[in-house]
Amino acid sequence: MANQHVTRNTDGTWNVKGAGNSKATSIHNTQREAQQRARKIAINQKSEVVIHGVNGQIRAKDSYGNDPHPPKG
């Protein structure tokens, strides 16, 4: 149940990588494709997708099941 990170490679491709894994689960030509794959994995594992921008900084997170900070109300 590892969070899925979407990160950019030096060659311009995008990885989907489970937190703590040394190798990418999948590699994609666009960030959008990587996000879609990461979302499917996260839904299946009830985890989070962490999307990193081109600069490597986290720009968004989406939770699919095990939200540590659910909305109130």
GIUR-V798944 format. One record per backbone hydrogen bond with DSSP energy under -1.0 kcal/mol. NH is the residue of the N-H (numbers start at 1). CO is the residue of the C=O. E is the energy in kcal/mol with one decimal. If there is no record, write none. Layout:
# GIUR-V798944
NH_CO_E ; NH_CO_E
This chain:
# GIUR-V798944
4_48_-3.1 ; 5_17_-3.0 ; 6_50_-2.7 ; 7_15_-1.5 ; 9_13_-3.4 ; 12_9_-1.6 ; 14_28_-3.1 ; 15_7_-3.4 ; 16_26_-2.3 ; 17_5_-2.4 ; 19_3_-2.8 ; 21_18_-2.4 ; 25_16_-2.9 ; 26_16_-1.4 ; 28_14_-3.1 ; 34_30_-1.8 ; 35_31_-2.8 ; 36_32_-2.3 ; 37_33_-2.1 ; 38_34_-2.7 ; 39_35_-2.4 ; 40_36_-1.8 ; 41_37_-2.1 ; 42_38_-2.7 ; 43_39_-2.6 ; 44_40_-2.0 ; 45_41_-2.4 ; 46_42_-1.1 ; 47_42_-2.1 ; 49_62_-3.0 ; 50_4_-3.1 ; 51_60_-2.7 ; 52_6_-2.5 ; 53_57_-2.9 ; 56_53_-1.9 ; 59_51_-3.1 ; 60_51_-1.4 ; 62_49_-2.3 ; 64_47_-2.4 ; 67_65_-1.1
